[in-house]
Amino acid sequence: MSLLGRIRGAVPRRVLLLIVGGVLALALVAVLVPLLVLDEDDAEACRQAPVSARAQARDPERAAKALDPGPDITRTGPLKRLLHTTGAPLCDGADGTQLAGRALVAATTGRTADDQHKPARPHTERSARVAHAAVLLLSKGRKQYLPDFPLGLNPYLARMFAAYIQDTSRSVAYGAPHDWQHPTATDEEAEFGDGSGNWATPFPHGHDVHVVFPEFERAQKVVRRVAASPRAFAMLYDAERARFAWYLERLTDDAQEPGDKPKDGVMSTEMELEESATLVAELMAARTVAVKEGLAPPLAQFDRAVLRHTRGLYHPADHQVRSRPSAATLAQRRPDASAGSGKRAVQRLMDGRVQLFAVFDAWARDRGIPAGRAERLRIQLDTRYANSLNLL
């Protein structure tokens, strides 16, 4: 008699069925558990950018049309798929963050990533809406309150923010007017009803479309994470310092915005200078936090990298400039001097207060700004910088 036959004879049929069932159940578990574990790992694995991103990265108009979330920001699916803001994140590398980033740059700036050196044109409604939606989607992590998008996106997001540096500074410092519920605003739409100015820009070009980022905390959180990368930090730092020089050189010899009356004082000027102080301080504080959290290289190494990436220093003209270029071109301003090299150059460049005051003091001296007024503005600039530096 075979072994199986002996077992059948010695063990009741019911017990035998139970034994066989148990063996099959164990075998099933042995097969399924690894598959379930793999599925769980796959859920955490990264993904490449969609194939459609390749054509979008080459064609800004096509990219803006494909990724446009609409006037009410209700069609965010294509942008979610590009940036993988839900589920598995984008993989770092050429087919992941780099490809998605290039498509985003094309859609939001109107130029391909390779054509950023070409003269910028005023943004379109579509491009500005894509920028708004990108911040909306990236400002919250997949599993936490703070952003957790791949750092490989940082240079591309920095390029986007730099292209909208006037709107970025305003958003980080003050947010949008409480009574404005749209993702964009034209120069005309941003004019105050009483003709006293413009809430989107101090010097309207006339044909600009501004992005109104959602809830200023959202833009602030995304900018902070973007600043964790030295190259991205340098782009934003350059753009804001270029904007600072652009603003100062267009003020009158009384440090007022053209059109302001003597009785108006310098309130408008104070608010604009506070925007620069806020963004520069935010960048400096964010880079310190990023180093502490292990998102960035050691501070000395980070700062040396920023010096390598910076375009240089920006100085306002020694006379009042009356032209009003598009806000889209501000970050393209050519630097007026080299940032230098060596340890001393690193220290000076990475001291935001030194950079702001060196430019401000030289401007006030060259333009003959009344001493009392210059001191008032200087105190306001310093106070806002110190307060913003301590927010993180």
DAUR-V34241 format. One record per backbone hydrogen bond with DSSP energy under -1.0 kcal/mol. NH is the residue of the N-H (numbers start at 1). CO is the residue of the C=O. Records with the same first field share a line. If there is no record, write none. Layout:
# DAUR-V34241
NH = CO / CO
This chain:
# DAUR-V34241
6 = 2
7 = 3
8 = 4
9 = 5
10 = 6
11 = 7
16 = 12
17 = 13
18 = 14
19 = 15
20 = 16
21 = 17
22 = 18
23 = 19
24 = 20
25 = 21
26 = 22
27 = 23
28 = 24
29 = 25
30 = 26
31 = 27
32 = 28
33 = 29
36 = 32
37 = 33
38 = 34
39 = 35
40 = 36
41 = 37
42 = 38
43 = 39
45 = 41
47 = 89
49 = 95
53 = 50
54 = 51
56 = 52
57 = 53
59 = 55
63 = 59
64 = 60
65 = 61
66 = 62
67 = 63
68 = 64
73 = 70
74 = 69
75 = 69
80 = 76
81 = 77
82 = 78
83 = 79
84 = 80
91 = 47
96 = 93
97 = 91
98 = 93
100 = 96
101 = 97
102 = 98
103 = 99
104 = 100
105 = 101
106 = 102
107 = 103
108 = 104
109 = 105
110 = 106
115 = 112
118 = 115
128 = 124
129 = 125
130 = 126
131 = 127
132 = 128
133 = 129
134 = 130
135 = 131
136 = 132
137 = 133
138 = 134
139 = 135
153 = 150
154 = 151
157 = 153
158 = 154
159 = 155
160 = 156
161 = 157
162 = 158
163 = 159
165 = 162
168 = 164
169 = 165
170 = 166
171 = 167
172 = 168
173 = 169
174 = 170
175 = 170
180 = 177
185 = 210
187 = 208
190 = 186
191 = 188
192 = 197
195 = 192
199 = 190
210 = 185
212 = 183
218 = 215
220 = 216
221 = 217
222 = 218
223 = 219
224 = 220
225 = 221
226 = 222
227 = 223
228 = 225
229 = 226
233 = 229
234 = 230
235 = 231
236 = 232
237 = 233
238 = 234
239 = 235
240 = 236
241 = 237
242 = 238
243 = 239
244 = 240
245 = 241
246 = 242
247 = 243
248 = 244
249 = 245
250 = 247
251 = 248
252 = 256
255 = 252
260 = 257
264 = 261
265 = 262
270 = 266
271 = 267
272 = 268
273 = 269
274 = 270
275 = 271
276 = 272
277 = 273
278 = 274
279 = 275
280 = 276
281 = 277
282 = 278
283 = 279
284 = 280
285 = 281
286 = 282
287 = 283
288 = 284
289 = 285
290 = 286
291 = 287
292 = 288
293 = 289
294 = 291
295 = 290
296 = 290
302 = 298
303 = 299
304 = 300
305 = 301
306 = 302
307 = 303
308 = 304
309 = 305
310 = 306
313 = 337
321 = 249
329 = 326
332 = 329
333 = 330
336 = 313
337 = 313
346 = 342
347 = 343
348 = 344
349 = 345
350 = 346
351 = 348
355 = 351
356 = 352
357 = 353
358 = 354
359 = 355
360 = 356
361 = 357
362 = 358
363 = 359
364 = 360
365 = 361
366 = 362
367 = 363
369 = 364
374 = 370
375 = 371
376 = 372
377 = 373
378 = 374
379 = 375
380 = 376
381 = 377
382 = 378
383 = 379
384 = 380
385 = 381
386 = 382
387 = 383
388 = 384
389 = 385
391 = 388
